[in-house]
Amino acid sequence: MPTPISVDLRIRIVEARVQDGQTYEQLAERFHVGRATVDRVLRLQRETGSVEPKPHGGGVGAADHGPGARFDRGAGAGAA
């Protein structure tokens, strides 16, 4: 998974949209990011008033999948 873009870059994208009225495509080209990234940054700012990245969604961390990791699948059809 790619790392989030910096908050500084997110702010510059929002400022360029507000001050210059550039299109999403122009912003993407100017800041060397994808159009979808511009869309997500501007939507996040519009919906939350902030450009801070959302916290990680959770789930099982990579450390839990290391060599020798064991998973208890519980009693099921294949249980002995």
C-alpha positions in Angstrom: 0.0 0.0 0.0 1.4 3.4 -0.9 2.2 5.8 1.8 -0.1 8.8 2.3 0.9 12.1 0.7 2.2 14.7 3.0 -0.1 17.1 4.8 1.9 20.0 3.2 1.1 18.7 -0.3 -2.5 18.2 0.7 -2.7 21.9 1.8 -1.0 23.1 -1.4 -3.6 21.2 -3.5 -6.5 22.7 -1.6 -5.0 26.2 -1.7 -4.3 26.0 -5.5 -7.9 24.9 -6.0 -9.4 27.7 -3.9 -7.0 30.5 -5.0 -6.4 29.6 -8.7 -9.6 27.7 -9.5 -7.6 25.0 -11.2 -9.4 21.9 -12.4 -8.7 18.5 -10.8 -6.7 17.5 -13.9 -4.6 20.6 -13.7 -3.9 20.1 -10.0 -2.9 16.5 -10.6 -0.5 17.5 -13.3 0.9 20.4 -11.3 1.6 18.4 -8.2 2.5 15.1 -9.9 -0.3 13.0 -8.3 -3.2 11.2 -9.8 -6.6 12.8 -10.4 -8.1 10.4 -7.9 -5.7 11.6 -5.2 -6.8 15.2 -5.9 -10.4 14.1 -5.7 -9.8 12.3 -2.3 -7.9 15.3 -0.8 -10.5 17.8 -1.8 -13.4 15.6 -0.7 -11.7 15.0 2.7 -11.3 18.7 3.2 -14.8 19.5 2.1 -16.4 16.8 4.3 -14.2 17.1 7.4 -12.7 20.6 7.2 -9.2 19.0 7.5 -6.7 17.4 5.1 -5.1 15.2 7.8 -4.9 11.6 6.7 -7.5 9.3 8.1 -6.2 6.8 10.8 -5.3 3.3 9.7 -8.3 1.2 9.5 -7.0 -1.6 11.7 -7.1 -5.2 11.0 -4.4 -7.7 11.6 -0.9 -6.2 11.5 1.9 -7.7 9.4 3.7 -8.8 12.6 0.9 -11.3 13.2 1.7 -13.0 9.9 5.4 -13.7 10.4 7.2 -17.0 10.0 5.8 -19.7 12.2 2.6 -17.8 12.9 -0.2 -20.1 13.9 -3.9 -19.4 13.3 -6.6 -21.1 15.4 -9.3 -21.8 13.0 -11.6 -23.2 15.6 -13.6 -26.4 15.5 -14.9 -26.9 12.0 -15.5 -29.7 9.4 -11.8 -30.5 9.1 -11.1 -30.4 12.9 -9.7 -33.6 14.4 
